Each structure stands twice: as C-alpha cells, then as structure tokens.
C-alpha cells in the first residue's frame, strides 16, 4: 500500500495551507518554486508546520477535509490528534 501524508505549511504571510501528497519532499519543493498551488504561489517561501505520515489515500483526504473545516488556531492540533477509529475525530 502506498503511504500518503497530510501536511500543513506556514506561508510567508503567516497563513496556513493544508495539502495531501505521497512525496512530501517533492511537494514542498514544488510549493517553494511556485508550481504547486495558486494559494501558495504568492506566499512563498513556505515552511512545513506539521505533517501526519503513513496514511492511506482515503485517510489523508479525509483528514485534509477536516482540517480545512477547522479554525486556524486548531488546525495543527487537529492534524496531529485526529483519530481515524472514530470518524468524528
């Protein structure tokens, strides 16, 4: 099974960006080159704020969805503490 990650980036304007990848190093480089997303393109450089590794593709996307619905001040905690055995978190 391929391993996926859900990640949070801290952008140059202090905003957070959430994404999913199966190659974090390559994706982070793409963000910093301005080729990964429209949102981060105008906010480089970006740095990795938090990451959750070893997820299935489905889990990674579910977690991304939950993080994007979460208030900014709780995004990192949601990423690190999400419990997949209880789909409500």
C-alpha positions, 0 to 999 in steps of 0.5 A: 500500500502506498503511504500518503501524508497530510501536511500543513505549511506556514506561508510567508504571510503567516497563513496556513495551507493544508495539502495531501501528497505521497512525496512530501519532499517533492511537494514542498519543493514544488510549493517553494518554486511556485508550481504547486498551488495558486494559494501558495504561489504568492506566499512563498517561501513556505515552511512545513508546520506539521505533517501526519505520515503513513496514511492511506489515500482515503485517510489523508483526504479525509483528514485534509477535509477536516482540517480545512473545516477547522479554525486556524488556531486548531488546525495543527492540533487537529492534524496531529490528534485526529483519530481515524477509529472514530470518524468524528475525530 
